[in-house]
Amino acid sequence: MSQGVQNSSGLLLVDKPTGVTSHTVVAHVRKSLLRAFPQWDPRQRPGRKKIKGGPRPPRFKCGHAGTLDPLATGLLLILVGKASRLSPFLMGMDKSYLATVQFGEATDSLDSDGEVVASAAVPADPGIIVEQLSQFRGDILQVPPMISALKHEGQPLYKLVRQGKPLPELKARPVTISNFEVKDTRWSEAQMDFLVDCTSGTYIRSLARDVAQAAGTEGHIAALRRLNIGPFLVDGALQGVMQCPGENLAEAMIPLSEALPHVPSLQLTAEETSAVRQGIQPNPLWLDRCEESPSQGASREAIFRMIGPGNSLVAVGKLDNETGTPLIAAVIPAETEDSAACD
């Protein structure tokens, strides 16, 4: 039996199909896992005493680290069980996309799921589109789509749109496009495929709109596929997730100790493991044993994994911005501990 099946926590890489929301995929994964492993559910744990009027135990946790639009396909990171504690360290990673842009029409959602709201002539030469790409490489300002998961006064914008409520004026936000290139052109259909490498928070739908308008036309996303998130590639993701039984999902789960492969690791002794799980801050001398020194990148914290005996993830540490002193950023309860304690 694999470690993924033994443990009720892990990272699951899935290739999201088109036409379903990320929430739907997560709900399916949760339901399928609990059907196969009912003992993972805190509410169904044998011997649990039900107290009338007492607090209900939390649901078995399952979430994702970065949503994809229903139209989009590709890599979705699903956090199972205690992996939810790793969300802050997975959300801000760079991403890559393959985007198909349909030129000549704008939609209210900036993709082909929306209603056409404007049209314009398409340039006779696709080279006019290519000429615009350079101004969208590097550090740019981007106005997010109105129909998005961004929140205004606690409500997602897409819900405000559905309810017909007034929308706020969205301000441009800084993003970085490290690579933006044409992969294919079908100009008889007024379509182009683009490879985009960008920072977290970039809206490819907004990029399609802005490039089209810079070329004197309109445009929207006709297809979108996420190729990678940080070190994770869609080529290694689980296919056919919506048809997978829970046993297969569990087999595909990446252990927590390997869920941050881009982060340096520090091996702890049993005594150090116990101390960290009790909230004692790591000794600065321990960093000498780190496989490599945690480094402060341009847009990321200097973090490191603390691995205990049995290759278990004990905690994620970080360096204090001013002093460089190691601190605990997140503690991961032992697998034998009640998963209901997971935040």
C-alpha positions, 0 to 999 in steps of 0.5 A, spaced: 500 500 500 502 506 498 504 512 503 498 516 499 493 511 501 496 510 508 495 517 510 489 522 509 493 528 507 497 529 501 497 534 494 493 531 488 495 534 481 489 533 477 488 535 469 481 539 470 477 538 464 473 543 461 466 545 463 466 544 470 468 549 476 474 548 480 470 547 486 466 541 483 472 538 482 474 539 489 467 536 491 468 530 487 475 528 490 472 529 497 466 525 496 470 520 492 476 519 498 471 519 503 467 513 500 473 509 499 476 511 506 470 513 511 475 513 517 478 519 514 472 523 516 472 526 523 464 526 523 464 518 522 470 516 526 469 510 530 468 511 538 466 519 537 461 521 542 455 525 539 453 530 544 447 534 543 447 541 542 455 540 542 460 543 536 460 539 530 467 536 528 469 540 522 469 536 515 474 532 512 478 538 508 479 538 501 481 545 497 485 547 491 491 552 491 489 557 485 482 556 481 481 555 474 475 558 470 470 553 468 472 554 460 479 552 462 483 546 463 490 544 466 493 543 472 489 544 478 493 543 485 488 540 490 490 540 498 487 534 501 487 533 509 492 537 513 495 539 506 491 545 507 496 548 511 501 548 505 496 553 501 500 559 503 506 556 500 503 554 494 498 560 492 503 565 489 507 561 485 509 563 477 504 559 472 504 558 465 498 557 460 497 556 453 491 560 451 487 561 444 485 568 443 479 569 438 480 576 435 474 580 432 469 580 438 469 582 445 465 578 451 462 580 457 466 575 461 472 576 456 472 568 454 467 564 450 462 563 455 460 570 455 455 574 451 458 578 445 458 585 447 463 588 442 466 587 435 471 590 431 475 588 424 480 584 424 487 586 422 489 583 415 496 581 417 497 577 424 504 580 424 500 587 427 498 582 433 505 580 434 508 587 434 504 588 440 506 583 444 513 586 447 509 592 450 506 586 455 512 583 457 516 584 463 512 588 469 505 591 467 499 594 470 493 590 468 485 591 470 482 584 472 476 582 469 469 584 472 467 577 472 472 574 476 473 571 483 475 578 486 471 580 492 468 587 493 465 588 500 466 580 501 462 578 495 465 575 489 465 580 483 461 574 479 456 574 484 455 581 483 454 581 476 449 575 476 445 579 481 445 586 477 448 590 483 453 596 481 460 594 480 466 597 483 471 601 478 477 596 478 484 598 479 490 596 475 494 591 478 502 590 477 503 583 474 509 580 471 509 577 464 516 573 463 514 570 456 509 571 451 510 568 444 506 566 439 505 558 438 500 557 432 496 562 428 490 560 424 488 567 421 482 564 417 479 563 423 482 570 426 485 565 432 492 565 435 495 560 440 500 564 445 504 561 451 504 565 457 509 565 463 507 569 468 506 571 476 501 569 480 495 573 480 495 575 472 489 574 468 490 571 461 483 573 459 485 581 461 491 580 457 487 577 451 483 583 451 489 588 452 493 585 446 487 585 441 485 592 443 492 595 442 492 592 435 486 596 434 481 590 434 477 586 440 478 579 443 477 574 448 479 567 450 477 561 446 481 556 450 485 556 456 490 550 458 494 551 465 501 548 463 505 548 470 504 552 477 511 553 480 515 546 479 509 542 478 507 540 471 500 538 468 504 532 464 504 529 471 497 530 473 492 525 474 487 525 468 480 523 468 479 526 475 471 526 475 471 518 473 476 516 478 474 512 484 477 514 491 482 509 491 486 511 485 485 518 487 489 516 494 494 512 490 496 519 486 497 523 492 503 526 493 506 526 501 506 532 504 514 531 505 514 532 497 509 537 497 514 543 496 519 540 492 522 547 490 523 549 498 530 547 501 529 541 507 532 540 514 532 533 517 530 533 524 531 528 530 525 525 534 527 530 539 527 536 535 520 534 532 517 533 538 519 540 540 517 544 534 510 540 534 510 543 541 511 550 538 518 551 540 522 555 535 527 552 531 534 553 533 538 557 528 544 552 528 539 547 525 540 551 518 547 549 518 544 542 516 539 545 511 540 541 504 541 549 501 540 555 504 533 558 504 534 564 499 529 571 499 527 571 492 524 577 489 517 575 490 517 570 495 519 568 502 525 564 504 522 558 507 524 551 508 521 544 510 522 541 516 522 533 515 522 528 521 523 521 522 519 517 517 520 522 512 514 526 515 513 533 514 513 536 521 513 544 519 514 549 514 519 554 517 521 561 514 527 566 516 525 573 519 525 578 514 530 583 518 534 578 523 534 572 518 532 568 525 528 561 523 521 561 525 515 556 525 510 558 519 506 552 519 506 546 524 503 540 521 500 535 526 502 528 526 498 523 522 496 520 528 493 526 531 486 528 530 485 531 523 480 535 526 485 540 529 487 542 522 486 549 520 
